[in-house]
């Protein structure tokens, strides 16, 4: 999972989200046999959550369900590269977009 964020392929999205006051960005990467998800705090670039689930590919609804288990709500996914996706997010305890 560290590889996912170590590439810094989502830094532009994290910076843009921080600029408009969004607290979290979820980054997803399709890997063999599943999908890895990281929730990154925009203010300090710390990984808040890392998880993975078995899947045949990336599906927005399945990723939403997975991060919702930990209290996060996404604001729509967009493709950021081959097998890579990003979404802005909030936590249910902190619903400021």
FIRO-110850 format. One line per field, with one value per residue: residue number from 1; residue in one letter; x, y, z of N, C-alpha, C in turn. Coordinates in Angstrom, 2 decimals. Each point is the difference from the previous one (the first is absolute). Layout:
N
pos <- (NUM ...)
code <- (A ...)
n.east <- (X ...)
n.north <- (Y ...)
n.up <- (Z ...)
ca.east <- (X ...)
ca.north <- (Y ...)
ca.up <- (Z ...)
c.east <- (X ...)
c.north <- (Y ...)
c.up <- (Z ...)
//
This chain:
97
pos <- (1 2 3 4 5 6 7 8 9 10 11 12 13 14 15 16 17 18 19 20 21 22 23 24 25 26 27 28 29 30 31 32 33 34 35 36 37 38 39 40 41 42 43 44 45 46 47 48 49 50 51 52 53 54 55 56 57 58 59 60 61 62 63 64 65 66 67 68 69 70 71 72 73 74 75 76 77 78 79 80 81 82 83 84 85 86 87 88 89 90 91 92 93 94 95 96 97)
code <- (X X X X X X X X X X X X X X X X X X X X X X X X X X X X X X X X X X X X X X X X X X X X X X X X X X X X X X X X X X X X X X X X X X X X X X X X X X X X X X X X X X X X X X X X X X X X X X X X X)
n.east <- (0.80 1.13 0.16 -1.25 0.29 0.97 -0.80 -0.72 -0.63 -0.36 1.24 -0.21 -0.64 0.99 0.90 -0.66 -0.14 1.24 0.25 -0.93 0.87 0.24 -0.46 -0.63 0.94 -0.84 1.08 -0.28 0.48 -0.26 0.00 0.91 -1.20 0.19 -0.37 1.02 -0.37 0.30 -0.19 0.21 0.54 -0.79 -0.28 0.23 -0.80 -0.57 0.38 -1.30 -0.16 0.37 -0.61 -0.36 -0.56 -0.52 0.42 -0.84 -0.26 0.21 -0.84 -0.47 -1.10 0.79 0.73 -1.14 -0.48 1.13 0.11 -1.26 0.55 0.84 -1.21 0.56 -0.28 -0.10 0.64 0.14 0.12 1.31 0.19 1.08 -0.25 0.84 -1.22 0.01 -0.58 -0.64 -0.25 -0.65 0.27 -1.00 0.21 -0.78 1.09 0.41 -1.23 1.16 -0.55)
n.north <- (-1.19 0.00 -1.02 -0.21 0.44 -0.92 -0.41 0.53 -0.98 0.07 0.43 0.07 -1.16 -0.48 0.63 -0.40 -1.18 0.05 0.46 -0.93 -0.45 -0.89 -0.73 -0.78 -0.79 -0.72 -0.77 -0.46 -1.21 -0.37 -1.10 -0.90 -0.35 1.31 0.79 0.85 0.37 1.26 0.38 1.12 0.48 0.94 0.29 -1.27 -0.47 -0.12 -1.26 0.24 -0.57 -1.24 -0.41 -1.24 -0.25 -1.21 0.13 -0.08 1.14 1.24 0.09 1.16 -0.70 -0.94 0.92 0.58 -1.21 -0.27 1.23 -0.22 -1.20 0.95 0.31 -0.34 1.20 -0.59 0.83 -1.24 -1.01 0.17 -0.36 -0.47 -1.11 -0.78 -0.38 1.33 0.21 1.16 0.32 1.13 0.20 -0.34 0.24 -1.00 0.01 0.20 0.38 0.56 0.51)
n.up <- (0.00 0.67 -0.85 0.33 1.21 0.11 -1.00 0.96 -0.60 1.27 0.04 -1.30 0.08 0.76 -0.75 -1.09 0.59 0.40 -1.21 -0.17 0.92 -0.96 0.99 -0.90 -0.50 -0.72 0.06 -1.20 0.13 -1.24 0.75 -0.14 -0.41 -0.17 1.00 -0.04 1.21 -0.19 1.24 -0.68 1.14 -0.47 1.24 0.28 -0.94 1.18 -0.05 -0.11 -1.19 0.16 -1.09 -0.12 -1.16 0.00 -1.25 -1.00 0.61 -0.38 1.02 -0.43 -0.25 -0.46 -0.61 -0.37 -0.22 -0.60 -0.53 -0.34 -0.09 -0.42 -0.44 -1.14 -0.52 -1.18 -0.82 -0.42 -0.78 -0.21 -1.24 0.61 -0.63 -0.60 0.31 -0.13 1.18 0.01 1.26 0.06 1.30 0.77 1.27 0.38 0.72 -1.25 -0.15 0.09 -1.08)
ca.east <- (-0.80 0.82 0.36 -1.08 0.18 1.39 0.19 -0.46 -0.81 -1.22 0.33 -0.77 -1.37 0.04 0.21 -1.21 -1.03 0.37 -0.21 -1.42 -0.44 -0.41 0.91 0.55 -0.06 0.13 0.67 -0.24 0.79 -0.33 1.14 -0.39 -0.96 -0.76 0.18 0.56 -0.52 0.65 -0.62 1.11 -0.39 0.57 0.78 1.36 0.36 0.09 -0.95 -0.93 -0.54 0.40 -0.75 -0.11 -1.09 0.03 -0.92 0.49 0.31 -0.49 -1.39 -0.23 -0.90 0.68 0.99 -0.76 -0.42 1.19 0.45 -1.10 0.16 0.88 -0.58 0.29 -0.94 0.70 -0.73 0.11 1.32 0.47 1.17 1.23 1.03 -0.33 -0.30 0.09 -1.18 0.02 -1.25 0.03 -0.83 -0.15 -0.31 -1.34 0.11 0.53 -0.65 0.25 0.60)
ca.north <- (1.19 1.20 0.25 0.75 1.43 0.37 0.52 1.39 0.26 0.71 1.26 1.11 -0.07 0.29 1.44 0.70 -0.21 0.81 1.41 0.34 -0.35 -1.40 -0.61 -1.30 -0.51 -1.46 -0.44 -1.43 -0.60 -1.38 -0.90 -1.37 -0.60 0.90 1.44 0.60 1.34 0.82 1.28 0.90 1.29 1.01 1.02 -0.42 -1.11 -1.25 -1.05 -0.23 -1.35 -0.81 -1.25 -0.63 -0.96 -0.84 0.44 -0.26 1.31 1.12 0.42 1.11 -0.34 -0.91 0.79 0.83 -0.85 -0.37 1.11 0.34 -0.84 0.72 1.31 0.98 0.15 0.57 1.02 -0.30 -0.50 0.29 -0.79 0.78 -0.72 -1.40 -0.74 0.89 0.84 0.88 0.63 0.80 -0.67 0.54 -1.01 0.27 0.85 1.29 0.11 1.24 -0.20)
ca.up <- (0.00 -0.03 -1.38 -0.61 0.22 -0.15 -1.35 0.00 -1.19 0.38 0.68 -0.57 0.52 1.44 0.12 -0.45 1.02 1.16 -0.34 0.15 1.34 0.15 0.97 -0.38 -1.36 -0.07 -1.22 -0.23 -1.05 -0.31 0.09 -0.32 0.91 0.84 -0.04 1.21 0.27 1.02 0.31 0.32 0.55 -0.89 0.72 0.35 -0.90 0.74 -0.38 1.09 -0.13 -1.15 -0.01 -1.32 -0.10 -1.19 -1.06 -1.35 -0.56 0.81 -0.15 0.93 1.10 0.92 0.74 0.94 1.11 0.77 0.85 0.92 1.19 0.91 0.26 -1.04 -1.10 -1.16 -0.77 -1.42 -0.40 -1.35 -0.37 0.07 -0.74 -0.25 1.22 1.15 0.15 1.17 0.40 1.23 1.00 1.35 1.00 0.54 1.19 -0.41 -1.31 -0.72 -1.32)
c.east <- (0.85 0.42 -1.03 0.20 1.43 0.28 -0.43 -0.84 -1.26 0.29 -0.77 -1.41 -0.04 0.17 -1.23 -1.12 0.28 -0.31 -1.45 -0.58 -0.49 1.05 0.69 -0.10 0.18 0.67 -0.17 0.89 -0.40 1.29 -0.48 -0.93 -0.81 0.27 0.57 -0.54 0.83 -0.83 1.12 -0.58 0.65 0.92 1.45 0.51 0.20 -1.05 -0.84 -0.49 0.62 -0.72 0.00 -1.17 0.13 -1.03 0.63 0.38 -0.57 -1.44 -0.27 -0.83 0.66 1.04 -0.70 -0.43 1.19 0.46 -1.09 0.06 0.83 -0.47 0.25 -1.08 0.75 -0.90 0.09 1.42 0.37 1.26 1.23 1.14 -0.45 -0.17 0.06 -1.17 0.15 -1.40 0.26 -0.97 -0.08 -0.24 -1.33 0.03 0.41 -0.50 0.20 0.66 0.91)
c.north <- (1.26 0.34 0.90 1.50 0.43 0.56 1.45 0.34 0.76 1.33 1.19 0.04 0.34 1.50 0.80 -0.13 0.84 1.48 0.43 -0.49 -1.42 -0.72 -1.26 -0.23 -1.51 -0.31 -1.51 -0.48 -1.45 -0.80 -1.41 -0.56 0.95 1.47 0.45 1.42 0.67 1.25 0.89 1.30 1.08 0.99 -0.41 -1.19 -1.33 -0.99 -0.32 -1.44 -0.67 -1.34 -0.55 -0.96 -0.76 0.49 -0.32 1.28 1.07 0.32 1.06 -0.40 -0.92 0.74 0.89 -0.80 -0.33 1.14 0.43 -0.86 0.69 1.44 1.06 -0.01 0.67 0.95 -0.24 -0.35 0.50 -0.82 0.90 -0.65 -1.43 -0.75 0.83 0.97 0.86 0.54 0.85 -0.64 0.80 -1.18 0.37 0.88 1.41 0.29 1.34 -0.35 1.16)
c.up <- (0.00 -1.42 -0.68 0.17 -0.20 -1.38 -0.15 -1.22 0.33 0.68 -0.54 0.54 1.48 0.22 -0.39 1.02 1.24 -0.25 0.15 1.32 0.19 0.86 -0.47 -1.51 0.09 -1.33 -0.10 -1.13 -0.16 0.04 -0.34 1.07 0.85 -0.23 1.34 0.12 1.09 0.20 0.52 0.54 -0.86 0.72 0.23 -0.80 0.73 -0.50 1.23 0.03 -1.21 0.12 -1.42 0.03 -1.31 -1.00 -1.35 -0.72 0.89 -0.36 1.06 1.21 1.02 0.82 1.02 1.23 0.90 0.90 0.98 1.26 1.07 0.22 -1.06 -1.08 -1.15 -0.76 -1.49 -0.39 -1.39 -0.24 -0.03 -0.76 -0.20 1.32 1.26 0.01 1.26 0.26 1.23 0.98 1.29 0.93 0.64 1.24 -0.36 -1.41 -0.69 -1.33 -0.23)
//
